[in-house]
Amino acid sequence: MDLVGHDFLTLLDFTPAEIGYLLDLAAELKAKKRAGIPHDTLRGKNVALIFEKTSTRTRCSFEVAAHDLGMGTTYLDPTGSQIGKKESIADTAQVLSGMFEGIEYRGYGQAIVEELAKYASVPVWNGLTNEYHPTQILADFLTLREHFGKLQGLKFAYMGDARYNMGNSLMIGCAKMGLHFVACAPKAYWPDPALAEKCKEFARVSGGSITLSEDTDAVAGADVVYTDVWVSMGEPVEVWEERINALSPYQVNAELMANAKGTAVFMHCLPAYHDHKTAVGREMGEKFDRDAMEVTDEVFNGPQSIVFQEAENRMHTIKAVMAATLGA
C-alpha cells in the first residue's frame, strides 16, 4: 500500500485497510527493534517537531522513532517557534518544507495543522490538536491487537469527557475498524452530534456500532475500559470543580471494572491523576478531597492495566506513520 507523501491529520482521512496497513507496519518495525535489526532506511532525512503543547510520550516517540529510521530531528518548543506570531502558518510551512522531509505539529486547533499541511510540500503529522489525536489511536489499536489478537467485535467503553481529541478520535477509529464504541458520560460531554452520525455510517459498513450513554451500566460486557484526564493543564480551578462534579460518577474504579468482562483491560493515554505523586494530582486531590481523579490507583496499577505497553506503542506506531509517508 502506498502512503508516500500523505499527511496524517485525522483518521477520517484513512480507510480501514490503510489503518490496518499502518498497524501491520508498526508490528513489523516493533519486531525489528526488539530483535536488534537495524531499520535506518531514511538516513540523511530530517524532520521538524513543532510542540506548541509540550509532551513526554509524543516528543520521545517522534524523536526515538525518527532516530531509529536514521533521521535527524529538530525540536521547536513553545518558545522556539514563531508560527502564527511573527510568521504566518503558510510561510512557516513553506520555510520548513525547504529544510525538512516531514513536519510534526502538536498544539491547539485542528485548523492550524490543516493549514500547515495545505502549504507544506512535505508530509505533515498531527501529534495532537484540540479536536483529534490520531497517533494515540494507532498505539491503542496496536496494543489491543497484541492483547486480543483482533480489533473487530471488541466492545470499547470510553468513560468521561468525550467532546474532544480522545473521544473524537477513538470513536472514529472504532467505527472504521469494527469495534463497538460506547461513550459513557453526561449528555453535555458527548461528542459532536454530526461527527457521531458520520461515525455511525462508518460503523454500519465495518460491523461496529456507536452508543452514547449517561448510564455507567453501559460498561457491562466491555472488553476495553478507557479514560483520559478530566481537565487539561492551564484550565482554571472553576473548570476543575465543574468537571469533577459532573464526571465523578464515571471514575474508573474496581467497582466499575467489575461490570466489564472479567478479561477486560484498562487503558489510558496518560498522564493520569491516579494518586498524589504529581504536583497537579496532589493540589487537586487536596483541594477537592480526592485520592484520585479519573482512575483509582488500584485500577491503574492493577493486573488489568496495559497502560505502559500502550505508551511504548506510541513510538512504534509513530515510526510506522513516518516510514509509510516518507517511503522507508
VOGU-3710 file (C-alpha; in Angstrom, 3 decimals, decimal comma):
1> mdlvghdflt> 0,000/0,000/0,000  1,418/3,374/-1,000  1,020/6,222/1,516  4,168/8,095/0,454  3,612/11,828/0,548  0,395/11,581/2,551  -0,312/13,799/5,541  -1,507/12,193/8,778  -4,006/14,665/10,241  -7,067/12,659/11,293
11> lldftpaeig> -8,257/9,064/10,914  -11,221/10,445/8,954  -8,787/10,644/6,013  -7,860/6,923/6,092  -9,645/3,756/5,062  -9,818/0,711/7,341  -7,346/-1,016/5,009  -4,885/1,865/5,336  -5,224/1,917/9,127  -4,674/-1,844/9,173
21> ylldlaaelk> -1,591/-1,422/6,996  -0,111/1,115/9,436  -0,756/-1,286/12,326  0,882/-4,153/10,430  3,887/-1,971/9,634  4,149/-0,882/13,275  4,137/-4,507/14,413  6,856/-5,325/11,870  9,027/-2,385/12,967  8,498/-3,262/16,630
31> akkragiphd> 9,661/-6,815/15,968  12,785/-5,500/14,222  13,506/-3,156/17,129  13,118/-5,987/19,642  15,378/-8,249/17,560  18,047/-5,575/17,182  17,629/-5,470/13,392  18,620/-2,043/12,025  15,935/-0,248/10,003  17,564/3,136/9,451
41> tlrgknvali> 16,429/3,350/5,847  15,748/7,104/5,964  19,330/8,185/6,638  20,028/11,742/5,524  16,470/12,925/6,076  15,351/15,339/8,799  12,039/16,129/10,475  10,791/19,212/12,338  8,848/18,681/15,558  6,659/21,682/16,444
51> fektstrtrc> 5,342/21,472/20,007  3,082/24,347/20,997  1,879/21,982/23,746  4,647/20,049/25,492  4,523/16,276/25,954  6,636/13,410/27,266  5,339/10,480/25,196  4,731/12,275/21,909  8,113/14,007/21,841  10,059/10,918/22,879
61> sfevaahdlg> 8,116/8,759/20,439  8,789/11,007/17,453  12,455/11,513/18,362  13,286/7,852/19,035  11,270/6,682/16,028  12,988/9,178/13,736  16,436/8,264/15,043  15,708/4,538/14,619  14,826/5,286/10,989  18,120/7,136/10,591
71> mgttyldptg> 16,695/10,663/10,597  17,691/13,819/12,405  15,180/15,829/14,434  14,810/19,492/15,321  12,539/20,177/18,304  10,725/23,518/18,377  9,157/24,119/21,801  6,506/26,769/22,558  9,223/29,440/22,787  11,199/28,217/19,767
81> sqigkkesia> 8,656/28,666/17,004  7,257/31,888/15,558  4,332/30,068/13,939  1,316/32,349/13,857  3,179/35,061/15,807  5,949/36,660/13,776  5,496/34,281/10,859  2,269/33,037/9,308  1,378/29,363/9,298  1,607/29,340/5,492
91> dtaqvlsgmf> 5,067/30,922/5,499  6,276/28,582/8,256  5,087/25,560/6,274  6,984/26,644/3,174  10,165/27,569/5,056  10,281/24,239/6,904  9,465/22,302/3,713  12,722/23,560/2,239  14,774/22,192/5,132  12,932/19,088/6,331
101> egieyrgygq> 11,346/15,976/4,817  8,471/15,963/7,320  6,772/18,224/9,867  5,036/17,208/13,103  2,664/19,611/14,864  1,278/19,300/18,406  -0,783/22,170/19,677  -4,191/23,757/19,531  -6,814/23,985/16,783  -7,053/21,392/14,015
111> aiveelakya> -7,233/24,307/11,581  -3,551/25,039/12,314  -2,249/21,605/11,336  -4,625/21,562/8,339  -3,196/24,889/7,159  0,362/23,653/7,693  -0,424/20,658/5,503  -2,084/22,849/2,867  1,052/24,928/2,329  3,776/22,354/3,108
121> svpvwngltn> 5,297/20,340/0,284  6,288/17,523/2,677  4,138/15,224/4,860  2,623/16,824/7,966  1,744/14,687/11,006  -0,721/15,571/13,762  0,841/14,968/17,188  -2,322/16,275/18,895  -4,823/19,066/18,377  -7,880/20,058/20,379
131> eyhptqilad> -10,059/18,024/18,022  -8,004/14,935/17,102  -5,179/12,708/18,359  -4,747/10,093/15,604  -1,301/8,764/16,559  -2,622/7,816/20,008  -5,378/5,715/18,484  -2,889/3,743/16,378  -0,957/2,949/19,567  -4,161/1,925/21,331
141> fltlrehfgk> -5,201/-0,361/18,482  -1,779/-1,982/18,155  -1,910/-2,697/21,893  -5,381/-4,211/21,615  -4,333/-6,380/18,649  -1,367/-7,650/20,653  -3,585/-8,435/23,635  -6,744/-9,816/21,997  -5,417/-10,840/18,583  -8,118/-8,770/16,873
151> lqglkfaymg> -9,977/-5,463/16,855  -13,276/-6,216/15,155  -16,090/-7,059/17,544  -14,447/-5,733/20,709  -16,631/-3,597/22,975  -14,790/-0,384/23,811  -16,100/1,782/26,674  -14,775/5,326/26,962  -15,506/6,896/30,350  -15,594/10,660/30,842
161> darynmgnsl> -15,408/13,777/28,684  -15,881/12,582/25,080  -16,122/16,001/23,377  -12,513/16,498/22,378  -9,478/14,832/20,774  -9,520/11,479/22,539  -13,265/10,892/22,462  -13,468/12,005/18,828  -10,500/10,003/17,601  -11,377/6,807/19,464
171> migcakmglh> -14,934/6,981/18,144  -13,680/7,416/14,565  -11,126/4,625/14,903  -13,582/2,196/16,473  -16,226/2,976/13,840  -13,802/2,365/10,981  -12,288/-0,817/12,412  -15,471/-2,570/13,528  -15,387/-2,090/17,291  -18,458/-1,366/19,415
181> fvacapkayw> -17,749/2,092/20,842  -19,583/3,333/23,925  -19,091/6,882/25,207  -20,228/6,919/28,813  -20,663/10,471/30,134  -23,246/13,132/30,985  -25,021/14,255/27,822  -23,254/17,643/27,924  -19,951/15,768/27,492  -20,933/13,685/24,463
191> pdpalaekck> -19,184/14,072/21,081  -20,424/16,464/18,415  -23,694/15,013/17,001  -22,591/15,471/13,385  -19,374/13,545/13,978  -21,276/10,832/15,868  -23,641/10,418/12,913  -20,731/10,183/10,487  -19,162/7,506/12,688  -22,425/5,570/12,783
201> efarvsggsi> -22,249/5,450/8,980  -18,693/4,076/9,158  -19,817/1,525/11,755  -22,659/0,267/9,572  -20,053/-0,671/6,967  -17,476/-2,120/9,372  -19,855/-4,102/11,570  -19,194/-1,926/14,591  -21,551/0,369/16,480  -21,684/3,725/18,256
211> tlsedtdava> -23,534/4,162/21,556  -23,735/7,315/23,683  -24,955/6,762/27,232  -25,244/8,580/30,549  -25,597/5,257/32,381  -22,417/3,706/33,797  -24,066/0,304/33,367  -23,253/0,733/29,667  -19,794/-0,608/30,548  -21,328/-4,067/31,040
221> gadvvytdvw> -19,595/-6,643/28,878  -16,853/-4,267/27,771  -13,546/-5,710/26,582  -11,805/-2,352/26,988  -12,340/0,397/29,549  -10,604/3,656/28,630  -10,393/7,073/30,242  -8,483/10,342/29,998  -7,806/13,287/32,311  -10,870/15,354/33,129
231> vsmgepvevw> -9,124/18,732/32,873  -6,138/19,898/30,857  -3,215/21,834/32,289  -3,771/25,577/32,470  -7,549/25,441/32,809  -8,923/27,458/35,765  -9,941/25,943/39,091  -13,594/26,647/38,280  -13,348/24,209/35,372  -11,838/21,555/37,632
241> eerinalspy> -14,737/21,926/40,035  -17,344/21,701/37,285  -15,728/18,644/35,656  -15,107/16,796/38,907  -18,713/17,284/39,976  -20,025/16,131/36,605  -17,615/13,269/35,919  -17,012/11,739/39,360  -19,678/9,044/38,791  -17,680/7,961/35,707
251> qvnaelmana> -14,388/7,385/37,526  -12,786/4,073/36,587  -12,528/2,109/39,834  -12,703/-1,516/40,911  -16,495/-1,454/41,094  -16,826/-0,169/37,539  -14,230/-2,624/36,194  -16,205/-5,449/37,807  -19,109/-4,595/35,480  -16,907/-5,118/32,412
261> kgtavfmhcl> -15,836/-8,570/31,241  -13,515/-10,475/33,539  -10,977/-10,407/30,708  -11,317/-6,631/30,182  -8,282/-4,358/30,027  -7,842/-0,811/31,288  -6,250/1,830/29,054  -5,298/5,500/29,441  -3,447/7,831/27,068  -1,501/9,396/30,003
271> payhdhktav> -0,631/11,349/32,029  -3,078/10,089/34,656  -4,097/11,529/38,013  -4,380/8,271/39,929  -2,581/9,372/43,115  -0,952/12,388/44,798  2,551/11,765/43,422  2,400/14,683/40,969  2,088/18,371/41,789  -1,231/18,649/39,954
281> gremgekfdr> -2,604/15,422/41,386  -1,688/16,480/44,899  -3,051/20,013/44,521  -6,368/18,927/43,034  -6,679/15,950/45,376  -6,241/18,118/48,435  -8,496/20,893/47,107  -11,342/18,503/46,297  -10,641/15,858/48,966  -9,993/13,029/46,497
291> damevtdevf> -7,391/10,249/46,445  -7,593/10,072/42,638  -9,362/11,704/39,721  -10,379/9,811/36,566  -8,980/6,413/37,665  -8,051/4,910/41,008  -4,518/3,785/41,700  -5,858/0,274/42,325  -7,026/0,009/38,717  -4,196/1,989/37,135
301> ngpqsivfqe> -1,550/-0,267/38,669  -3,722/-3,374/38,745  -3,490/-6,588/36,709  -5,974/-5,417/34,043  -3,990/-2,274/33,223  -1,986/-2,241/29,982  -1,158/1,477/30,034  2,617/1,112/29,824  2,514/-1,318/26,882  0,157/1,219/25,296
311> aenrmhtika> 2,636/4,053/25,995  5,533/2,133/24,412  3,440/1,511/21,329  3,196/5,260/20,730  6,762/5,065/19,432  6,265/2,020/17,203  3,091/3,359/15,579  4,519/6,863/15,077  7,520/5,202/13,438  5,137/3,394/11,099
321> vmaatlga> 3,421/6,660/10,145  6,731/8,339/9,314  8,088/5,283/7,486  4,936/4,890/5,399  4,582/8,542/4,443  8,294/9,098/3,773  8,843/5,849/1,878  11,162/3,932/4,202
//
